């Protein structure tokens, strides 16, 4: 790894899935999620973004489930 | 044929390991390998059953490959070792069999489901030589594995068509593909033909149609040199749709097919069409996802195949 940039490697493709070496783990990612030009052996940089809307929606769903379960008592 | 020599190393190791009960008993009894016999061990009980058969263990490592070969002379060769998460399991299996050292490790190709566990094996057992087709993978796992091989000063050779690995008198262990690494890792897989007496096994790694075609072209196909004929076929690439063609099966003419594959894998292995091609020829199929670890034995007269769950 160079610098602070996180990098992962496409180990192989199995049909429509890319098998990606992420540190010591292997993860599977749909081929369509990868940038154009990504091939077996390609080194990819990884960048995270906070999905505020999805975070809020999930928090609300969890709160709703908690409320429903408590009301059952 | 190019001859490499892990043998000299193996002989030195063998004397050094003469305290090993299993190894000494095997060697003392083996007619196959008089050259490797160490001094007779005193105060050792006689074994009830002398180990004089060839065994191929297709170890259940989920979605991946790991094959241990135990020769009639008690020598061991490992081909792949599954994902890194299975490294411990492979080491434990080898220990259970009494493995103290490996003559040779073959890396069929550098995908994680084949090389992941190899580093742990090399850290655990002395290894005489590593054979690798030399597809230059960019993965960390591969870089670390090559570093380890270098650090341990293990002889490292190209797994290339025509290279015969000297393991033991009477045992032929020959790479029949690839001619060299291609631009595709699966189709750069080391393909091995293992033969002893009237027995042969063809171990395909993750070879798919392109490498099968190259192999058949080199061997002259169904009516060819017999380079690929084998009773036991380790099916290429976990039985995917992309290989195990009719042409390959017609040339190999196997009686048994072994598929190393993980239960409920996300890749659809093995493919139903591949299974159909095998079944249509009356080939008996064994699968690690259903049968667990599969052991093939050849005692010089008969072949037995059994799965731990079958």
Interface residues (C-beta under 8 A of the other chain):
Chain A: X9 X11 X12 X14 X15 X17 X19 X21 X23 X24 X26 X28 X40 X41 X42 X43
Chain B: X83 X84 X111 X112 X137 X138 X139 X140 X141 X184 X185 X186 X240 X266 X267 X268 X269
